[in-house]
Amino acid sequence: MNMNTPDPSPDPKPTRVDIRRLSAGQLAQLGVAQIAYVKPIVVDGDPAFAIYAADGTPMAVAPEREVALAAIRQHDMVPLSLH
């Protein structure tokens, strides 16, 4: 192998995207597999915490905030809070 010959297939440059120009659907897909949101809710008169995917899909309900956060982390996702 000649080390002086340039690589015929250079790595492609990363694509730059202006997030200000993404559609609502594209924004909804950002982080959908990595981010989950926790929102306080009331279930049968008792406080609880809903877990939603980044696109707003309901995933689970936990009785306590810390349980919701732990469940998200256990699934290798990043928890964020909604107020």
C-alpha positions, 0 to 999 in steps of 0.5 A: 500500500502506498501511503503517499496516495490520497484516500480515494473515498474521503469521509463525507462532511457532516450535513449542517441543518438550520433547526429554525427551518425544521418542520413541526414533524421534524422537530417532533422527531428530534431526540425521540429515541433519547429524550423522555419528558416527565409531567406531573398529572393527577390520576384518580385524585392522586398525584402521579408523573406521566412519562412522554417520548420526545414526540409527545407519545405517552409511555408510562405513569409513575407514582413518584417523580424519582421513580419516573426519572429512574425508569427513563434512565434505566432505558438509556434515555435522558429525562426532562421535566415539563411544567 
